[in-house]
Amino acid sequence: DVKVTQSSRYLVKRTGEKVFLECVQDMDHENMFWYRQDPGLGLRLIYFSYDVKMKEKGDIPEGYSVSREKKERFSLILESASTNQTSMYLCASRTWGVAGGNEQFFGPGTRLTVL
Amino acid sequence: GQQLNQSPQSMFIQEGEDVSMNCTSSSIFNTWLWYKQDPGEGPVLLIALYKAGELTSNGRLTAQFGITRKDSFLNISASIPSDVGIYFCAGPILGTQGGSEKLVFGKGTKLTVNP
């Protein structure tokens, strides 16, 4: 079974803090993704990485950065957290090049509250 | 960007009823995915569809890939309380960098089942 783990299920931070959300997958997947989920807005893509050290902006990258130094780990960084970044953050991974293998596998999510 | 229009936004049904939801797009997709998200968890893949006209079942769930490749349907028969959650449709689109691919998601259908 594919396993995607996220470092925290719940996190509370203060405005202006630097926040790191970590994601690890154990299936040697090339692609990894960070989403945020807000009520009524569905899943919105923040950033994704299609290989080590490679990244691409998603639909809402402002206020975020990412790091992918190793294949299994993809970090989302909030340089200076703000209250409007309070949300559920979901990490996902998928393999590449497998016929019909578009499926993304999700972690359990990190619910971040910025006070 | 490309969008998936998912309806209905929410459904309140009695246990034992059948459920139907759909997803439409103005663009053609080569793959349709249906995910379910339990409260407080990450989305889990239910069904993947790869061919226009394909009808695929997973237990009480049945999904169809529309013949125009611009829509997909998910049906749940004889609903039970554990069907509660948010159902998302998704389809892959190319990123801007060569070799990258990402998913676009519908906004979800929130299902409530009354015992």
Interface residues (C-beta under 8 A of the other chain):
Chain A: V4 N31 F33 G40 L41 G42 L43 L45 F48 Y50 M54 E56 G58 D59 L90 A92 W96 G100 N102 E103 Q104 F105 F106 G107 P108 G109
Chain B: G1 Q9 T31 L33 Y35 G40 E41 G42 P43 V44 L45 A48 Y50 F88 A90 P92 G95 T96 Q97 G99 S100 E101 K102 L103 F105 G106 K107 G108
